[in-house]
Amino acid sequence: MPKPLTDAELLERIRSKRRHPAPERFTAPGMLVLAARAVGKIDRDGIRGVTTLSTEEITAMATTLVAFGLIPIPPGAATPAKLIIEREETTDV
């Protein structure tokens, strides 16, 4: 039986299998601001706010979730036992 993957190994495996990686133009602070503004639209306008989001804002929100440790689940795949990869706190952003 293979040994379980560490969180870092699991995250690297997920990142290497992405078909659509995050755009290189996002800086970490820029991505967070764009994601936060998108969430602000939804918070302010409800379902109408969702319909006003750009693809960049949606990408920023999704990329932020992955950056915070959420494990993406491909359509049709089983839900993994662990949905969030816990990491040590950093002060990068």
C-alpha positions, 0 to 999 in steps of 0.5 A: 500500500503506498504511503499517504501524500503529505499536504505539500505533495497533494497540493503540488499534484493538484497544481500540476493537473490543472488544465487552466492555471491561474493567469500569470498577470495576477499578483497575490495582492492584486488577486486578493483585491479583485476577489474581495471586490467581486465578493463585495458586489455579491454581498451588496447586490445578491444574485444580481451581483453574481451576474455582473462579475467578469471572468477575471473576478471569478478567476480571482475568487477561485484562485484565492480559494485554492491559494487558501487551501481549498482542494478543487474537485473535478466534475464527476470525481469523488469528494476527497476526505480532506477538502482543505489543505492546512498550511503554516501561516505566512506573511507573504500577502 
